[in-house]
Amino acid sequence: MQSHHSFAIQAEQKDCAILFAALGDETRLRIVSRLCNDGPMSITHLGAGFNITRQAVSKHLRVLEEAGLLHSTRQGRESVWQLDQKRLEEAQFYLGLISTQWDNALSRLRAFVED
């Protein structure tokens, strides 16, 4: 029987996987980068410079929204998209955690080889 703690870890790992899967697509990563650099913007401005349809941009935005990375608000007839800073900080935290685990594994390997 699994403990409450292991279920919590599994849920966190699933959440992390959803986050990085959303960021794993080049177009979505470019959208996030554009929002980081330029701030909130409409789908029209977000799609400028991409060689894809407005419908495809919209689909990418929905994936990012479902991963909790951004949200939209209505301004007149358009939706304006913006990043969720907290979710980006979570991504940064996960990467830092993985980096620390990797460094620890390398240290253990180095100690093993040197003994």
N, C-alpha and C positions, 0 to 999 in steps of 0.2 A: 504494500500500500504506500502510495506517495504522500509525502508530507505537504503541508500547506506551503512551506518554503520552496519546495521543488516546483510546485504548480506556479508559484509567483515567478520563479526564475524562468520557467518555460514561457509564461505569458510575456515577460520582459524580452526574452529572446525573439519571440514571434513579432512583437512590436518593433524591435530593432530590425528584423529582417524586412518588414514592410517598409520601414523608413529607407533603408539602403537600397531596396529593390526600386523604389520610386526614384531615388537619386542615381540609380545605375544606368539610366537611359541618357544618351548624349543630349537629346533635345530638351528633356526635363531638366538636366543639369544646367544647360544654357539658360533656360527660363529662370531658374533659381538664381543663377549668377546675375542675370539682367535685373531681377528684382532687388538683389543685394546692392548692386551698383547704383541703380536709378530710382529705387523706391517704388511705391504702388503705381500700377498702370493698368490700362484697359487691355482687353484681348487684342484689339487692333494694334496698339503699340507693342504689345508683347510679341505678336506674330510678325512684325516688321523685320525683314532680313532673314526670316526662315523660309526655306523653299518648300513649305507645306501649306495645306489649306487651313482656313480658319477653323473648320471642323476638327482637324487633326490637333491644332493648338488647344482647342477646347477639351479634347479627350485627354491630352497630357496634363492640362490644368486640373481636371477631375481626379486623375491618379495622384497628383501632388496634394490635392485637397483631402482625399481619402487617407493619405499617409499623415495628415495633420500638418503638412509643411506650409500650406497657405490657405487663405480664405478670401472670399469676395464680399464686397458691399455694393449695393446699387447706388449709382449716381446718375440720376436722370434715366436715360434709356440704356446705359451701359453698366456693366459690372466692372468694378475696379479690384484688381487682385493685389494682395500683399502677403508677405512672408509672415510666418509665425516664428518670431525670434526664439521663443522657448523651445520649440521643436528643433531648431537648428542647434541650440545649445545642448540638447539631448544627444544629437548626432555627434557633436564635438566631444561630449562626455564619453559616449560609447567608443569612439575612436581612441581617446586617451586611455580608456580601460584596456582595450585590445593591445595598444602599444605597450602598456605596462606589463601585461601578461606575456607578450612576446619578449620584452627585455628580460623578464624573470626567467623565461624558458631558455634564452640564450646564455644567461649567467649560469644556470644549472648545468647546461651542456658544457660550457667552458670549464667549470669546476670539475665535472666528471672526466673530461678529456685530460685535464692537467693532473689529475690524481693518479 
